[in-house]
Amino acid sequence: MTALAFVFLFGPAIIDSLRLKQGKGQPIRSDGPQSHLVKKGTPTMGGLMILSGLIASTLLWGNLRNGYVWVVLLVTVGFGLIGFYDDLLKVTKQSHKGFSGKARLGLEMLIAGLACFALTRIGNGPTPTSLAVPFVNGFVLNMGWFFLIFGAFVITAAGNAVNLTDGLDGLAIVPVMIASGTFALISYLVGNAIYSAYLGVNFVPGTGELTVLCGAVIGAGIGFLWFNAPPAAIFMGDTGSLALGGMLGAIAVAIKHEVVLAIVGGLFVMEALSVIVQVASFKMTGKRVFRMAPIHHHFEAKGWAEPQVVIRFWIIAFVLAMVGLATLKVR
């Protein structure tokens, strides 16, 4: 509620300020759907609204002595800064090409790797470097120090997958809220010795406090959706999508539900895979698998209206969240 109120109160001022400073707003891809050209001039960096509400409410209500809170929060801010710089370059150059892809990916991996190292120091016992397998009760795979690479990959992949999903008004923020609500519940259960023992999931002391961050994302996300609903008054931009994706990845690594993230965030995985398949196919054969990538543009090219694509993708995200929650009992 605090994050929601924060975005509602300060959102209009942030939008006016960004519109004034950005002038022409976010550049629209010339090779994208022609229907998007009407969005020209819409300001970007709306992630600043989400992050401000998220950070303010977390600092107010979260237990600041909890290491997990700080690690996830710092990943969120770190990825948000990378996204902010990328958005800034796009706006100032009026080009959809922003930050160097390799440099950006390297910075993301560095932040994610440091976060994973911090998580292994916060935890105790074999669990911090182990991979838990859903549907199998009590089985964990101790990855040793290789876990740092694996965890960094999960966080970085989550950030970029959400970033690729953010292409239509309201498309990314609702699935992010659905995933956050799912992980709010899982974080609470994993951080509770009684519930985790009953469900047969790994008990990770202290991770229950991450429920506060997940709740803040939902509140800030609802506030942002008010302004991002079609026709959007502001776009989330990389500032928000990278930060929120990185946050989901960091939470999944902290609570030992990395595999479940791939299920709950299956929509984001689908979007990322569509780009990978499209690029790989074009480079190897000169042919495209989809009419346009990411896949939400493919359905637009097939004649689906933008609201139709968005709402159907929301439904997919909700169903996948239910499947992800089912892993808590199907073991």
N, C-alpha and C positions, 0 to 999 in steps of 0.2 A: 504493500500500500504506500509506503514511503517513496519507493522508486517511481510508482505510478504518479503520485502527486507531484514529485519533482519534475518529471517529464511534462506533465500537463501545465505546470506553472511556468517553467522556463523554456519549454519547447518553442512557442511562437517567437520569442525573442531570439533564440538560437537560429531559427529558420530565417528570420528577417536579416540577421547579421550575416549569415552565410550567403544569402541571395545578393546582398549588397556587395560583399567582398568578392564573390565569384563571378558576378556579371553574367556571363553566358551559361553558367552552370556546368553540369557534367556533359562532356561531349558524347554524342550518340554515335554508335558504330554505323558506318556507311554500308557495311556488308550485313547488317542485321535486318530484322523484319522492318519493312517500310512503315508499318503502323506505329513504330516507336519514334518516328521523326517528330510527331506532335509533342513529344515529351521534352523537346529541345528547350533549354533554358532553366530546367528544374535543377535546383541546387543539390549538391551531394554532401558527403560527410555527416549524414544524419546519425551515424554511429556515435557521434559525440553526445547526442541526446541520451542514447541508451547507456553509454559508459558513464556519463555523469550521474544518472539516476542510480545505476548499479553500484558505483563506487561510494556515493554518498550514503546509500542505505546500508551497504555492507559495513562501512566504517562506524555507522551509528548502532547497528543491531548485531553485528558479528562479534564473536569472541576473538579479539585481536591478539590474544596470547596463543592462539591456535596456529601452528605452522602451516597446516594445509590451506587455511584461508589465505595466508600471505602468498604462498606459492602459486595458487590458482589465480589470485588477483594480479600478481606480477606478470604471469603469462598473458592474462587478458590485456593488461595495459601495454605490455611489450609488443604483442601482435597488433594492438590498436594503433600504436605509434608507427609501425611499419605501414599499416594500411593508410594512416593519415598522410604519410609522406607520399605514398603512391597516388592517393587522391589529389594531393596538392600538385604533383607533377602533371597529372592529367588535366586539371583545371587551368593551370598556368600555361601549359603548352597547347591546350585545346586539342588533345589527342587521347585516344583510348589506350595508348601505350604509355605506361607510367614507369615505375621502378624497374631496373634490370631484373629479369626473372631469376638469374643465378644468384645475384647478390641478395635479393629478397629471400630466396629459399635458404641461402646460407645463414642469414640472420635469424630466420625462423627456427632452423635446426639448432643454432647455438642457444637461443633462449629456451627452446624445448629441452635440449640436453641438460642445461643447467638446472631446469626445473625438475627433471627426472632424478638428477643427482641429489637435489635437495630432498625429494620425496623418499629416496632410499635412506637418507640420514635421519629423517623424521620418524620413519617407521622402525619397527624392531622385529627380530626373528627373520625367518627365511621369506616371509610374505612380500616385503618391499621389492624384491627382485624376481618375483614369481609371476607367471601368467596363469590365471584361473580359467578353466574351460567350462563354459556353461553346458547344461544338460548332463554333466557328470559330477556326482556328489563327491566333494572333498578332493578332487584331483587338481593338482597344481604342478606347473612345469617351472622349475627353478632355472632361470636364464642367466644367472650370474650377472657379470658386468655387461653382457650383451643386451641386457634389459634397457640400458641407457639409450642405445641406438634404437631399439624397438619402440620404447616409450616416446622418444623424440619424433620418430616417424609417425606414430599415432596422432600426436598433438599437431604436428605440421600438416599431416594429411587432412585432419578434421578441419583445420583452419582454412585450407585451400578448397576443400570440398564445399563448405558453406559459402565461401567466396564465389565459387562457380554457380551456385544455386541462386545467388542474388542477381536476378536478371529481369524480374517482373514485379510490379507493384504488389507488395505483401507476400511474395512467394517464399522468401527466406525466413522472415521473422516468425511466422506462425509455426513452421516445423521446428525452429529453434526453441520456441516456447514449449512445444509439445515434448521435445527431447529434454528440456530443462525440468519440466514437471516430472517426467519419468525418472530422471537422475536425482531429483530432489527426494523422491520416495526411496530409491535404491540407496542413496547416501545415508539416509536416516536409518534404514534397516541394517546396512553394513556396519554403521558406527554404533549399533546397539548390540551388546553381547547376547542378550536373550533372544532377540529376533533373528540375528544372524545364525545362532546355533539351531534354532527351530527350522529355519529355511535351508540350512546346510550350505551357507555362503561364507566366505572368508570374513572374519571379524577384523576390521581395521579401526582401532581406537582413534577417536578424534575426527573421523571423516563425517560424522553426523552434522557437524557445523557447516559443511558445504551446502546443506539444505538452504541456508540463509542466502547464499549467492544464487542458487538456482531460483529461489523465490523472487529475488531481486530482478533477475533476468525476465521472469514472467511479467512482473509489474512494469518494468521499463519497456518491455516489448509491447505490452498492451497500449501504453501511452504513445509509443512510436507508431504503432499501427493506426492510431487515430489520424495521424498526419500523413502516413504512407499509403492509406487506402486509396484506391483509384478514384479520380486521377491524383497521383501522389504530389504532395506539396514539397516533399524532400525525398531523396534516395538515401539508403543506408550507406552505400559506398563501401570500399575496402576497410575503412576505419571501423565499421561495425561488424561486417561479415567475417573478416579475419580474426578479430578479437573474440567474437562469440564462438566461432568454430574452435579456436585455440582453447578457449575456456572449457568447452564440452570435452575436448580431448584430454585436457589436464585433469578434469574431474574423473573421467573414465580411468585414467592411469592411477590416480590416487586411490580410488575405491576398488581397483582390480577388476574392472568390468570393461576392458578394452574390446573384447570380442562382442560383448553386448552392445557397445557403441556402434559397431558396424551394422547391427540389426536395427536398433532404435533409429540411428541416423542413416538408414538404408536409402532414403531419398537422396541424401547428399552423396552417398557412394555411387548411386545410379548416375547422378549428374556428372561426377568426376570421371567415371568410367566411360561415359558417352564421349567426353572430350578426348580421352586417351585413345579410345577405339577409332574415333574420327581422324585424329592426327596420324596414328600409326597406319591406318588403312590408306590414307592419301599419300603418305610418304612411300609406302611399299608398292602400292598398285596404281596410284593416281586416281583412285575412285573414292567417293565418300559413302559411308554406310548410312548416315543420316542426312536429311535435307539441310540441316543446320545444327550446330552444337554450341552450347550444351543442349541436352535433349528437350528442355522446355521450348526452345526455339524450333525444334523439329516439329513439335505438335502445332505450334503456331503456323508454320509453313504448310502444314497439312490442312489448315483451315479452322483450327480450334480458336475461339475467341480467347483473349487474354484472361478474363475472369474464369472461363471454363478450365483453362490449364491450371490456374492458381488453385481453385477450389478442389479440383480432382487431385492435385498433388498434396494438398492439405489432408485429404482423406487417406491417401497412401501413407503419409507420415503418421497419422493417428493409428492406422492398422498396424504399422511396423512397431510403434511404441507398445501396443498391446502384446505383440509377439515377444518383444524384448522383456516386458514384465513377466511373461509366462515362463521365462527361463529361471525365475526365482523358485518356481515350484516343480517344474518338469526336470527333475534330476534323478 
